[in-house]
């Protein structure tokens, strides 16, 4: 790493540290980018060079906080540990972060939902400048699913991409419902239950042999028309 890149990383961490302190003291909504620049002792141009918006600060803070859990997941895979146990721990760590930082997690969830659903789909194949795969959260889930399929712990007639999407969506929904509740329950426990339900399957044993598949072709869908508000009064 060159001196210029090292200096930029130090400035970036300086800004993130200042933002974290202000968010904790004043709350996200009551903190402005001007407050962050003053706290970090940087110019507005320097801040915008590193982060496009206040939401980007939250995303970067969250990624930095959870980067270690992703790296640990890959390390555990390389050590040959049980992939589903590693997967569960990865999700539990993210649930724990949400419980400890609910307001920041809520900002990330509400402001970045489109990013998570669309751009993160690419994170399974995104590469670093040297051509090596980026070790990101969704990539970790994908590789753990592949390893579990190889071991016969997950059915192999489903694509790992679809299973990765299902697992990611399950956690995302659990997180969203917890953030919108009174938060008296545990997101960690909820994530644990939902993940096991997904992996175990909700159907009764042998149910596919007892019942025919629903014939969607026989279902009539009514076409709805909408009028301007008050037009039907």
C-alpha positions in Angstrom: 0.0 0.0 0.0 1.4 3.4 -1.1 1.7 6.4 1.2 -1.2 8.2 -0.5 -3.5 5.2 -0.1 -2.5 4.8 3.5 -3.2 8.5 4.2 -6.6 8.2 2.5 -7.5 5.2 4.7 -6.4 7.1 7.8 -8.6 10.0 6.8 -11.5 7.7 6.0 -11.3 6.1 9.5 -11.0 9.5 11.1 -14.3 10.5 9.4 -16.0 7.3 10.4 -14.8 7.5 14.0 -16.1 11.1 14.2 -19.5 10.1 12.7 -19.8 7.1 15.0 -19.3 9.4 18.1 -21.8 12.0 16.9 -24.4 9.4 16.0 -24.1 7.9 19.5 -24.3 11.3 21.2 -26.9 13.1 19.1 -28.6 10.4 17.0 -28.5 9.9 13.3 -31.2 12.4 12.4 -29.7 15.2 14.5 -26.2 14.9 13.1 -25.3 16.8 9.9 -22.4 16.3 7.6 -21.1 19.7 8.7 -21.0 18.3 12.2 -19.0 15.3 11.0 -16.5 17.5 9.1 -16.0 19.7 12.2 -15.6 16.7 14.5 -13.2 15.0 12.1 -11.3 18.2 11.4 -11.5 17.7 7.6 -12.9 19.9 4.8 -16.3 19.3 3.3 -14.5 18.4 0.0 -12.5 15.7 1.8 -15.6 14.2 3.3 -17.4 14.1 -0.1 -14.3 12.6 -1.7 -14.7 9.6 0.6 -18.4 9.5 1.2 -21.3 10.7 -1.1 -23.8 11.1 1.7 -24.7 10.5 5.3 -26.2 7.2 4.4 -22.9 6.1 2.9 -21.2 6.7 6.2 -23.6 4.3 7.9 -23.0 1.7 5.2 -19.3 2.0 5.6 -19.5 1.9 9.4 -21.6 -1.3 9.2 -19.3 -3.0 6.7 -16.2 -2.1 8.8 -17.8 -3.4 11.9 -18.8 -6.7 10.3 -15.7 -7.2 8.0 -14.1 -9.3 10.6 -17.1 -11.7 10.8 -16.9 -12.3 7.0 -13.2 -12.9 7.1 -13.6 -15.3 10.0 -16.3 -17.2 8.0 -13.8 -17.7 5.1 -11.1 -18.7 7.6 -13.4 -21.2 9.2 -14.2 -22.6 5.8 -10.5 -23.0 5.0 -10.1 -24.9 8.3 -12.8 -27.4 7.2 -15.4 -26.5 9.9 -19.0 -27.4 9.4 -20.4 -25.0 6.8 -23.9 -24.7 8.3 -22.4 -24.0 11.7 -20.3 -21.3 10.2 -23.3 -19.9 8.3 -25.3 -19.7 11.5 -22.6 -17.9 13.3 -22.2 -15.4 10.5 -25.9 -14.5 10.7 -25.9 -14.4 14.5 -23.0 -11.9 14.4 -25.0 -9.7 12.1 -28.1 -10.0 14.3 -26.0 -9.1 17.3 -24.7 -6.0 15.5 -28.3 -5.0 14.7 -29.4 -5.5 18.4 -26.4 -3.4 19.6 -26.9 -0.6 17.0 -30.6 -0.6 16.2 -30.8 3.0 15.0 -27.8 2.7 12.6 -29.1 -0.7 11.4 -32.5 0.9 10.8 -31.0 3.6 8.6 -29.0 1.0 6.7 -32.1 -1.1 6.2 -34.5 1.6 5.1 -32.0 3.7 3.0 -30.2 0.8 1.4 -32.9 -1.8 0.7 -32.6 -1.5 -3.0 -28.8 -1.7 -2.9 -29.1 -4.9 -0.9 -31.6 -6.6 -3.2 -30.0 -5.6 -6.5 -26.4 -4.7 -6.3 -25.5 -7.3 -3.7 -26.6 -9.9 -6.2 -23.3 -9.1 -8.0 -21.2 -9.5 -4.9 -20.9 -13.3 -5.5 -18.8 -12.6 -8.7 -17.2 -9.2 -8.1 -13.4 -9.2 -8.3 -10.6 -7.2 -6.7 -8.1 -5.3 -8.8 -5.8 -8.4 -8.8 -8.6 -10.6 -10.2 -9.3 -12.4 -6.9 -12.9 -12.7 -5.7 -14.1 -10.1 -3.2 -14.7 -11.7 0.2 -18.1 -10.2 0.9 -21.0 -11.2 3.0 -23.1 -12.7 0.2 -20.1 -14.4 -1.3 -19.5 -16.1 2.1 -23.1 -17.4 2.2 -22.8 -18.6 -1.4 -19.6 -20.5 -0.7 -20.9 -22.0 2.6 -24.0 -23.2 0.7 -21.9 -24.8 -2.0 -19.8 -26.6 0.6 -22.9 -27.8 2.5 -24.2 -29.2 -0.8 -21.0 -31.0 -1.4 -21.3 -32.6 2.0 -24.9 -33.6 1.5 -26.1 -31.3 4.2 -28.3 -29.2 1.8 -30.2 -30.7 -1.1 -28.3 -30.3 -4.3 -31.2 -30.0 -6.7 -31.5 -26.2 -5.9 -29.0 -23.7 -7.3 -26.6 -22.2 -4.7 -27.5 -18.8 -6.0 -31.2 -19.2 -5.2 -30.4 -20.7 -1.8 -28.1 -17.8 -1.1 -30.9 -15.3 -2.0 -33.4 -17.2 0.2 -31.1 -17.1 3.2 -30.2 -13.5 2.7 -33.9 -12.5 2.3 -34.8 -14.5 5.4 -32.4 -12.6 7.5 -33.3 -9.3 5.9 -37.0 -9.8 6.7 -36.3 -10.9 10.2 -34.1 -7.8 10.7 -36.8 -5.5 9.2 -39.6 -6.9 11.4 -37.5 -6.7 14.5 -36.5 -3.1 13.8 -40.1 -2.1 13.3 -41.2 -3.8 16.5 -40.8 -2.8 20.1 -37.5 -4.8 20.1 -38.2 -6.5 23.4 -37.6 -9.9 21.8 -34.2 -11.1 20.6 -33.3 -10.8 16.9 -30.6 -13.3 17.5 -33.2 -15.9 18.7 -35.5 -15.0 15.8 -32.7 -15.3 13.2 -31.8 -18.7 14.7 -35.4 -20.0 14.5 -36.0 -18.7 10.9 -32.7 -20.0 9.6 -33.4 -23.5 11.0 -37.0 -23.4 9.7 -35.7 -22.6 6.2 -33.0 -25.3 6.3 -35.2 -27.9 7.8 -38.2 -27.1 5.6 -41.7 -26.2 6.8 -43.6 -29.1 5.2 -44.6 -32.2 7.1 -42.5 -35.2 6.3 -43.7 -36.9 3.1 -46.3 -34.2 2.4 -45.4 -34.1 -1.3 -46.4 -37.8 -1.6 -49.8 -37.1 0.0 -51.0 -34.0 -1.8 -51.0 -32.9 -5.4 -49.3 -29.7 -6.4 -51.5 -26.6 -6.6 -52.7 -26.2 -10.2 -52.2 -22.5 -10.7 -53.7 -22.7 -14.2 -57.1 -23.2 -12.7 -56.9 -20.1 -10.5 -58.8 -17.1 -11.9 -57.2 -13.7 -11.2 -59.5 -10.8 -11.2 -58.3 -7.7 -12.9 -58.5 -4.6 -10.7 -59.0 -1.1 -11.9 -58.3 2.0 -9.9 -60.0 5.4 -10.0 -58.7 8.7 -8.6 -59.3 9.2 -4.9 -62.9 10.2 -4.3 -64.1 9.4 -7.8 -66.4 6.6 -6.5 -68.0 8.8 -3.9 
